Amino acid sequence: MPKSLRFGTGFLLARLRCEHLLTKREDIHAELRAAGARVDESVKKDTTYLVAGDKTGKTKLDQAKKFGARVLTESQMEAVLRGETLAPE
């Protein structure tokens, strides 16, 4: 069961290679929502985390930087869902 996230924490899953995920993308979205997160379709001013795969485009990464969203790997996202504190960037 995921830990609770700050309500409205925005996640965007970008170009994760779904064949390597143990969980379907829809199930990850549901888990994030159950923890109180919002799942975005694009990077926005209030997106908190961009979960980037190895093929995430430069535009998405640049938008994340512009808006101050932290770029996470899939394993970092899983750590956040377990309630772990991430090391500072």
C-alpha positions as CSV (number, residue, x, y, z in Angstrom):
1,M,0.0,0.0,0.0
2,P,1.5,3.4,-1.0
3,K,2.1,6.0,1.6
4,S,0.1,9.2,1.4
5,L,1.5,11.9,-0.7
6,R,0.8,15.6,-0.3
7,F,-2.6,16.1,-1.9
8,G,-2.3,17.2,-5.5
9,T,1.3,16.2,-5.9
10,G,1.6,16.0,-9.7
11,F,3.3,13.1,-11.5
12,L,3.8,12.6,-15.2
13,L,5.1,9.3,-16.4
14,A,7.0,10.0,-19.6
15,R,8.3,7.4,-22.0
16,L,8.7,4.6,-19.5
17,R,9.3,1.4,-21.3
18,C,6.2,-0.5,-20.2
19,E,7.6,-3.9,-21.1
20,H,10.1,-3.5,-18.3
21,L,7.5,-2.4,-15.7
22,L,6.3,-5.1,-13.4
23,T,3.0,-3.1,-13.1
24,K,0.9,-1.7,-16.0
25,R,1.0,2.0,-16.5
26,E,-2.7,2.2,-15.6
27,D,-2.1,0.4,-12.3
28,I,0.8,2.9,-11.5
29,H,-1.6,5.8,-12.2
30,A,-4.2,4.2,-9.9
31,E,-1.6,3.7,-7.2
32,L,-0.4,7.3,-7.5
33,R,-4.0,8.6,-7.3
34,A,-4.8,6.3,-4.3
35,A,-1.8,8.0,-2.5
36,G,-3.3,11.4,-3.2
37,A,-1.3,12.3,-6.3
38,R,-2.6,13.9,-9.5
39,V,-1.4,12.2,-12.8
40,D,-0.7,14.8,-15.5
41,E,-0.8,14.3,-19.3
42,S,1.9,16.9,-19.9
43,V,4.4,18.9,-17.8
44,K,2.6,21.9,-16.2
45,K,3.5,24.7,-13.8
46,D,2.3,22.6,-10.9
47,T,3.8,19.2,-11.9
48,T,5.9,18.0,-9.0
49,Y,7.6,15.0,-10.5
50,L,8.4,13.9,-14.1
51,V,9.1,10.1,-14.0
52,A,11.4,9.8,-17.0
53,G,12.3,6.8,-19.0
54,D,15.4,6.3,-21.2
55,K,13.6,7.8,-24.2
56,T,12.0,10.8,-22.6
57,G,12.4,13.8,-25.0
58,K,14.4,16.9,-24.5
59,T,11.3,19.1,-24.7
60,K,9.7,17.3,-21.7
61,L,12.9,17.4,-19.7
62,D,13.4,21.1,-20.5
63,Q,9.8,21.8,-19.5
64,A,10.3,20.0,-16.2
65,K,13.4,22.1,-15.5
66,K,11.6,25.3,-16.5
67,F,8.7,24.6,-14.1
68,G,10.9,23.2,-11.3
69,A,9.6,19.6,-11.5
70,R,12.0,17.0,-10.2
71,V,13.0,14.3,-12.7
72,L,12.8,10.8,-11.2
73,T,13.7,7.4,-12.4
74,E,11.1,4.6,-12.0
75,S,12.9,3.3,-8.9
76,Q,12.8,6.8,-7.3
77,M,9.1,7.0,-8.0
78,E,8.7,3.6,-6.2
79,A,10.7,4.9,-3.3
80,V,8.4,8.0,-3.0
81,L,5.4,5.7,-3.0
82,R,6.9,3.7,-0.2
83,G,7.2,7.0,1.8
84,E,11.0,7.2,1.5
85,T,12.7,10.6,1.5
86,L,14.7,11.2,-1.7
87,A,18.3,12.6,-1.4
88,P,18.5,16.2,-2.4
89,E,19.3,17.0,-6.0
